[in-house]
Amino acid sequence: MPEKRRRGYQELVASGELARRLERAKELMNPCRLCPRVCEARRLEGEQGTFCGGGKEAVISSIGPHFGEEPPLVGHGGSGTIFFTGCSLGCLFCQNYTISHLGEGMPIDARSLAKGMLDLQSLGCHNINFVTPTHVVPQILEALLIAAGDGLSLPLVYNCGGYESLETLAILDGVIDIYMPDAKYWDPEIAERYSNAPDYPEVMRAALQEMHRQVGDLEIVSGIAERGLLVRHLVMPNEVASTQQVVEFIADRLSKKTYVNIMEQYRPCYRAREFPLISRRLTMQEYDDARRMAERAGLHRGF
C-alpha cells in the first residue's frame, strides 16, 4: 500500500496556523466581506448576509457520498459531498434553486459538521466536497480543526461558482487540495442579467488564476484526484456563456493541462423560461461546437 499523503491542512493544524486562519476568516465575516459582494452584514452578531442569507451558523441541505461528480472525484467510493444552503451568486437558471435561493436546509454546528466529514471518510469516500462554500468558510475551518484532530486525512474540494474574493482565497491557501470552480460567463452584461453579478467575469478570472497558483494542474493518482484545479464550464444555448473566450482564457492564462469539464446538462430551471435566450435546452450541435473550441484552444483533459 502506498503511504498516505500528508495534507496541507494537517500541517497547518499542527503548527497552529489553521487556528490563526480561522480568526482571520471570522474577521471577514463581521462585517462580512467573505465574497465579492462585500455586504458587511454583522453575521457574528445575528445579522444575515444580504445576498447569500448566511448567518452565524452554517446551514446544510444534505451530506453523503455523491456519484454524479467528475470521475476523478467519484472513483469507486464516491465524493463525500456537503451541500451548503445559500449562495453568493443569483443564477436565474440554478438547478439547485431550492437550496441556493429558497434557503432549504438545517443549521449545523462545528462539531456536527466535523463528525459529518469523518463519517464520509469512514464510508470510503475519496474526498470531502464542499459545495457552495464561499459564505461559510469560517464555519468550515472551525469544523476542520476538529475533524483533522480526530483523524481526517482526505483531500478537500472547494466546489464553487467561481465568484470568489482573493482575500478569502488567501486564507484557504494550503488548506484546500482541489479547487473546482465554475467559469460561467465572459460578458459582464450577461453575468448581470442572469446572475446579478456584472463583475463576475473579472472576479472569476482573478480567482481562477489564484486557485491555479495555489494548487496547479490536477494531479490524478490511480484514477483519483489528489490535488489541483478542475474547472467546470456549463455550455449554454445561443452562446450565452461565451465558450470561445472562456476556453482561450483557461488555455492561455492558466494551463493547457487544466482539467476542464465542458458540461452539456443545461436545462431551463427556476426562472430560466422567462428569458428567451436561455429558455430551451442545449442542442447537440452547440455542445459539439463547444468541445471543438476547447480542443482548438489546446485543452485536452476532462472532456
ZAMARGU-4260 file (C-alpha; in steps of 0.2 Angstrom, whole numbers, plus 5000, padded with zeros to 4 digits):
<rodrens>
0) 5000/5000/5000 | 5007/5017/4995 | 5010/5029/5010 | 4996/5041/5013 | 4999/5059/5008
5) 5000/5071/5022 | 4988/5085/5019 | 4992/5104/5019 | 4978/5107/5032 | 4986/5093/5043
10) 5002/5103/5043 | 4993/5119/5047 | 4983/5112/5061 | 4999/5105/5069 | 5008/5122/5068
15) 4993/5132/5074 | 4992/5141/5058 | 4974/5135/5054 | 4968/5142/5071 | 4975/5159/5065
20) 4967/5157/5048 | 4951/5154/5057 | 4952/5170/5066 | 4956/5180/5050 | 4941/5172/5042
25) 4929/5177/5057 | 4936/5194/5055 | 4930/5194/5036 | 4913/5188/5042 | 4910/5203/5054
30) 4906/5214/5045 | 4905/5201/5031 | 4917/5203/5016 | 4919/5184/5013 | 4913/5186/4995
35) 4915/5200/4982 | 4898/5207/4986 | 4905/5214/5002 | 4888/5216/5010 | 4896/5220/5028
40) 4882/5211/5037 | 4887/5208/5055 | 4884/5189/5055 | 4893/5185/5071 | 4880/5197/5079
45) 4865/5189/5072 | 4863/5198/5055 | 4861/5188/5039 | 4871/5191/5023 | 4860/5202/5012
50) 4863/5191/4997 | 4868/5174/5002 | 4857/5174/5018 | 4871/5166/5028 | 4871/5169/5047
55) 4882/5164/5061 | 4880/5145/5059 | 4882/5135/5043 | 4866/5128/5035 | 4867/5112/5025
60) 4854/5104/5014 | 4862/5086/5013 | 4878/5076/5016 | 4883/5060/5009 | 4893/5050/4996
65) 4889/5058/4978 | 4892/5048/4962 | 4887/5061/4950 | 4903/5071/4950 | 4918/5070/4939
70) 4926/5053/4938 | 4942/5058/4947 | 4932/5064/4962 | 4920/5049/4962 | 4931/5034/4959
75) 4923/5018/4967 | 4919/5026/4984 | 4910/5042/4979 | 4914/5060/4983 | 4909/5065/5001
80) 4898/5079/4997 | 4891/5093/5009 | 4879/5104/5001 | 4878/5121/5009 | 4862/5132/5009
85) 4863/5149/5001 | 4874/5156/4988 | 4884/5172/4984 | 4878/5171/4965 | 4860/5173/4959
90) 4859/5162/4944 | 4841/5163/4937 | 4843/5145/4930 | 4850/5137/4945 | 4846/5118/4946
95) 4848/5118/4965 | 4837/5134/4967 | 4828/5127/4982 | 4845/5126/4991 | 4853/5142/4984
100) 4839/5154/4983 | 4825/5147/4994 | 4835/5143/5009 | 4831/5124/5011 | 4842/5116/5024
105) 4846/5114/5043 | 4858/5123/5053 | 4874/5113/5059 | 4887/5117/5072 | 4905/5114/5070
110) 4906/5098/5080 | 4892/5090/5070 | 4900/5096/5053 | 4916/5089/5058 | 4908/5072/5063
115) 4900/5073/5045 | 4917/5074/5037 | 4923/5059/5047 | 4908/5049/5043 | 4911/5052/5025
120) 4929/5046/5027 | 4923/5030/5036 | 4911/5027/5022 | 4926/5026/5010 | 4923/5042/5001
125) 4938/5049/4991 | 4937/5067/4997 | 4927/5080/5006 | 4917/5090/4993 | 4911/5107/5000
130) 4898/5113/4988 | 4894/5132/4988 | 4906/5135/5002 | 4911/5154/4999 | 4899/5161/5013
135) 4903/5148/5026 | 4922/5147/5025 | 4924/5151/5044 | 4912/5138/5049 | 4921/5125/5038
140) 4938/5130/5045 | 4931/5128/5063 | 4925/5111/5059 | 4941/5106/5050 | 4951/5110/5066
145) 4940/5097/5075 | 4940/5084/5061 | 4958/5085/5057 | 4962/5082/5076 | 4951/5067/5075
150) 4960/5059/5060 | 4953/5067/5044 | 4965/5064/5030 | 4955/5066/5014 | 4958/5079/5001
155) 4947/5094/5002 | 4937/5100/4987 | 4931/5118/4986 | 4916/5117/4974 | 4911/5134/4970
160) 4903/5146/4957 | 4920/5155/4953 | 4914/5171/4961 | 4927/5172/4975 | 4936/5185/4985
165) 4955/5185/4984 | 4956/5189/5002 | 4946/5173/5006 | 4956/5163/4994 | 4972/5168/5003
170) 4965/5161/5019 | 4962/5145/5010 | 4980/5143/5003 | 4987/5127/5009 | 4970/5121/5016
175) 4961/5116/5000 | 4968/5102/4990 | 4956/5103/4975 | 4948/5119/4968 | 4933/5115/4957
180) 4926/5132/4951 | 4914/5136/4938 | 4919/5148/4923 | 4902/5153/4919 | 4902/5169/4908
185) 4914/5181/4899 | 4902/5195/4896 | 4898/5207/4911 | 4880/5211/4904 | 4876/5193/4903
190) 4883/5190/4920 | 4872/5204/4927 | 4856/5198/4918 | 4857/5180/4923 | 4867/5180/4940
195) 4865/5198/4946 | 4884/5200/4946 | 4891/5211/4932 | 4909/5210/4939 | 4908/5191/4938
200) 4920/5189/4923 | 4933/5199/4930 | 4932/5192/4948 | 4931/5174/4940 | 4947/5176/4930
205) 4957/5183/4945 | 4950/5169/4956 | 4955/5155/4944 | 4972/5162/4942 | 4974/5162/4961
210) 4967/5145/4963 | 4979/5138/4950 | 4994/5147/4958 | 4990/5138/4974 | 4987/5120/4968
215) 4992/5119/4950 | 4986/5107/4937 | 4975/5092/4943 | 4985/5078/4949 | 4977/5061/4947
220) 4984/5045/4956 | 4977/5028/4951 | 4962/5037/4944 | 4958/5048/4959 | 4961/5066/4960
225) 4973/5071/4974 | 4977/5090/4971 | 4975/5103/4959 | 4962/5114/4949 | 4947/5107/4940
230) 4936/5119/4930 | 4918/5117/4925 | 4911/5127/4911 | 4892/5125/4908 | 4888/5127/4889
235) 4873/5137/4887 | 4861/5140/4872 | 4864/5154/4860 | 4882/5156/4865 | 4877/5165/4881
240) 4892/5158/4891 | 4905/5164/4878 | 4913/5147/4877 | 4927/5153/4865 | 4933/5166/4876
245) 4932/5156/4892 | 4942/5141/4885 | 4955/5153/4877 | 4957/5161/4894 | 4960/5144/4903
250) 4972/5138/4890 | 4982/5154/4889 | 4982/5161/4906 | 4980/5145/4917 | 4987/5130/4908
255) 4983/5119/4893 | 4984/5105/4905 | 4969/5111/4915 | 4956/5098/4918 | 4940/5106/4911
260) 4923/5098/4911 | 4914/5105/4896 | 4896/5102/4903 | 4881/5098/4892 | 4867/5097/4905
265) 4860/5114/4904 | 4841/5114/4906 | 4830/5129/4909 | 4827/5128/4928 | 4820/5140/4941
270) 4816/5156/4931 | 4825/5152/4915 | 4810/5151/4905 | 4806/5170/4907 | 4822/5174/4897
275) 4821/5169/4878 | 4839/5166/4876 | 4841/5153/4890 | 4823/5146/4889 | 4827/5130/4880
280) 4839/5115/4882 | 4856/5115/4873 | 4857/5107/4856 | 4870/5093/4852 | 4877/5105/4839
285) 4880/5118/4852 | 4889/5106/4863 | 4899/5098/4849 | 4905/5116/4844 | 4910/5120/4862
290) 4921/5104/4863 | 4929/5109/4847 | 4933/5126/4853 | 4941/5119/4869 | 4951/5107/4858
295) 4957/5121/4846 | 4962/5131/4861 | 4974/5117/4866 | 4964/5110/4881 | 4964/5091/4881
300) 4960/5085/4899 | 4942/5081/4906 | 4930/5082/4891
</rodrens>
